[in-house]
Amino acid sequence: MKSQENSYSWKKFGSLISQKTVSKPLFSVAILLSVISTIVSLVVPLFAKNFIDGFMGKNFNTNLVFYLLLLFAAQVVLSGFALYLLNLIGLKLVFAIRNRLWKKILYLPIRYFDNTNSGEFVSRMINDTGLIKTLVSDQFPQVINGIISLVGTITILLFMDAKLTVILFIAIPVLILIVAPLGKKLFVISKGLQAETAAFSSKISQVVGNVRLVKATTSENVEVENGRNDLMKLFQFGNREAKINAIISPLTVFVVMGILIGIIIYGGVRVNAGTLTIGTLIAFLIYVFQLLPPITSFVTFFSQLQKVKGATQRIYEILNESSENLSHGDSVSFSDKHIYAKNLTFSYDDENTVIDDISFEGKPGEMIAFVGPSGAGKSTIFSLLERFYHPTDGNIFVGEHSMKHISLESWRSQFSYVLQDNLLLSGTIRENLIYGLKHEVTDEDLWQALKLAYADSFVADLPEQLDAEVGEHGVKLSGGQKQRITIARAFLSKAQILLLDEATASLDVRTEQYVQKSLLQLMKHKTIFVIAHRIDTIKHSNKIIFVDKGRITGQGTHDELIRTHELYASFIQTQFIDDDVNEERA
Ligand SMILES: Nc1ncnc2c1ncn2[C@@H]1O[C@H](COP(=O)(O)OP(=O)(O)OP(=O)(O)O)[C@@H](O)[C@H]1O
């Protein structure tokens, strides 16, 4: 079962790196170059041996010096080329995987984002892909070269002097036996370290992103303490890692020193006895030095392989999610068409029904207000209209067209959705105004839209006007200013249907009245759905839909509902009181 799972993971890894992202010829050339450079490095000590032996025998061979230098130079150049090519392949690979992942993430349905922490996306995009790059461009070539180096060295050594090689045969397995379990421990630690680092980076973005909440609730101390605990965990993992490294490194040096001393003593005796040349002894010592990196690279390779397996699995979890197909379906113009929601039912979790069999209609030129208590399901209705979620039952029609046959691209491009929160991106006012627009606009158009949204004077007062930076989520603007910018953005869009989710809630009464007037004037042939608490907005609507616990309990004009709908009447009464109180306070 486990081996099946393993081979499944490796298959996935194979398919991740083989999707035309790694050019096979390029990879083969890179590996070939690095193999040649390894083989050359195996020959260098042999030359050294011949040279020294010739030198000692007073047979100074200048040709040999020349060849030796040539070989050195060839090895340096080849390994440089191989290193660059392997890195290039790794970079191309990581670029392709990140690109694929980014595209996938942006096309995932909203539901996926509801259930996933944003830090996790960062971790997948940066850390996991980085691990794969390191494996492909560093560790994998190292291991290939390591194997060649190991087999080549031992073969050459056996030919040079079998007895001396026995020392290596005893010492190397001992070294591997000591280092391998420590390597395993190191792997467990680094896995924990990885998880803690990912959690901590996601925490940083969360706390810094909500720094106002932290400060307003004077939670600095709590967050300092929480952060300290997380950092302490990181420290502890690091400390354990440092301890194991502190054993591995000196131990390796100790064993290698042991081998060297063994070779020097035994070799010295043999040189004295005349059964071994000094050249052979020196070549042996060089080979032993050359053997060290491959042995340590095996240990890191296997732990890296496990990490990459986990990373591949996590990347595939995202890649396997089904994404939204924006272009599937017909393209239908909403112009002059009615929109009907028929018997919509919806639940976020398949258990609690949030929208329960609701139907309504909107005509061009109409403003329809959704009113009702908090949590009644008003924003969810907007999400269904935007097709962020699919209703569990029911359907929405535009004219005679069912939404099921209209492409998401065509559908969503005909809606302009103005939300109350998270309205702006960091960037300039201009960038925010034109975000998502598919048609060209001039500065004049921008100022006109700002004027209609009652935002022109405050933008004109800013030193950089349209090019003023708004800060993260528009933090440098007031709530009302942000709302007016997003309303101006809606005015610029050519959308046929406007969704305003408490979009004017932060405006003062006068500004709101002005914006209302612009809305009604500009949207003459368009349909506007609003979620509103303000009595003024509600009264201006052609139709009011009262939503309570996911059901529509009344539809009609303000006067009709006041007369016929008890809950609406009492709801409005409290709104009146609220508005009066607010105005008195102001
Ligand atoms: N993304 C979500 N995942 C799960 N449940 C959700 C989600 N969004 C909203 N809900 C739940 O659905 C119900 C309706 O929420 P919704 O935001 O539609 O209400 P609302 O009428 O717009 O409220 P308000 O006036 O307070 O904004 C609530 O019980 C809420 O907890």
Ligand as a Chemical Component Dictionary entry (heavy atoms), coordinates in Angstrom:
data_LIG
# 
_chem_comp.id                   LIG 
_chem_comp.type                 NON-POLYMER 
_chem_comp.pdbx_formal_charge   0 
_chem_comp.three_letter_code    LIG 
# 
loop_
_chem_comp_atom.comp_id 
_chem_comp_atom.atom_id 
_chem_comp_atom.alt_atom_id 
_chem_comp_atom.type_symbol 
_chem_comp_atom.charge 
_chem_comp_atom.model_Cartn_x 
_chem_comp_atom.model_Cartn_y 
_chem_comp_atom.model_Cartn_z 
_chem_comp_atom.pdbx_ordinal 
LIG N1  N1  N 0 -18.459 32.148 2.686 1  
LIG C1  C1  C 0 -19.304 31.639 3.588 2  
LIG N2  N2  N 0 -19.156 30.377 4.029 3  
LIG C2  C2  C 0 -20.005 29.856 4.930 4  
LIG N3  N3  N 0 -21.066 30.513 5.445 5  
LIG C3  C3  C 0 -21.268 31.774 5.042 6  
LIG C4  C4  C 0 -20.404 32.401 4.100 7  
LIG N4  N4  N 0 -20.841 33.655 3.881 8  
LIG C5  C5  C 0 -21.940 33.812 4.650 9  
LIG N5  N5  N 0 -22.199 32.692 5.345 10 
LIG C6  C6  C 0 -23.361 32.463 6.235 11 
LIG O1  O1  O 0 -24.533 32.644 5.477 12 
LIG C7  C7  C 0 -25.507 33.366 6.210 13 
LIG C8  C8  C 0 -25.971 34.566 5.406 14 
LIG O2  O2  O 0 -24.898 35.489 5.291 15 
LIG P1  P1  P 0 -24.994 36.785 4.379 16 
LIG O3  O3  O 0 -23.651 37.441 4.408 17 
LIG O4  O4  O 0 -25.542 36.434 3.065 18 
LIG O5  O5  O 0 -26.048 37.660 5.205 19 
LIG P2  P2  P 0 -26.464 39.171 5.011 20 
LIG O6  O6  O 0 -27.950 39.195 5.020 21 
LIG O7  O7  O 0 -25.781 39.783 3.866 22 
LIG O8  O8  O 0 -25.929 39.806 6.384 23 
LIG P3  P3  P 0 -25.377 41.298 6.686 24 
LIG O9  O9  O 0 -26.524 42.228 6.540 25 
LIG O10 O10 O 0 -24.945 41.168 8.108 26 
LIG O11 O11 O 0 -24.256 41.546 5.748 27 
LIG C9  C9  C 0 -24.866 33.712 7.542 28 
LIG O12 O12 O 0 -25.364 32.794 8.494 29 
LIG C10 C10 C 0 -23.372 33.504 7.339 30 
LIG O13 O13 O 0 -22.785 32.997 8.496 31 
# 
loop_
_chem_comp_bond.comp_id 
_chem_comp_bond.atom_id_1 
_chem_comp_bond.atom_id_2 
_chem_comp_bond.value_order 
_chem_comp_bond.pdbx_ordinal 
LIG N1  C1  SING 1  
LIG C1  N2  SING 2  
LIG C1  C4  DOUB 3  
LIG N2  C2  DOUB 4  
LIG C2  N3  SING 5  
LIG N3  C3  DOUB 6  
LIG C3  C4  SING 7  
LIG C3  N5  SING 8  
LIG C4  N4  SING 9  
LIG N4  C5  DOUB 10 
LIG C5  N5  SING 11 
LIG N5  C6  SING 12 
LIG C6  O1  SING 13 
LIG C6  C10 SING 14 
LIG O1  C7  SING 15 
LIG C7  C8  SING 16 
LIG C7  C9  SING 17 
LIG C8  O2  SING 18 
LIG O2  P1  SING 19 
LIG P1  O3  DOUB 20 
LIG P1  O4  SING 21 
LIG P1  O5  SING 22 
LIG O5  P2  SING 23 
LIG P2  O6  DOUB 24 
LIG P2  O7  SING 25 
LIG P2  O8  SING 26 
LIG O8  P3  SING 27 
LIG P3  O9  DOUB 28 
LIG P3  O10 SING 29 
LIG P3  O11 SING 30 
LIG C9  O12 SING 31 
LIG C9  C10 SING 32 
LIG C10 O13 SING 33 
# 
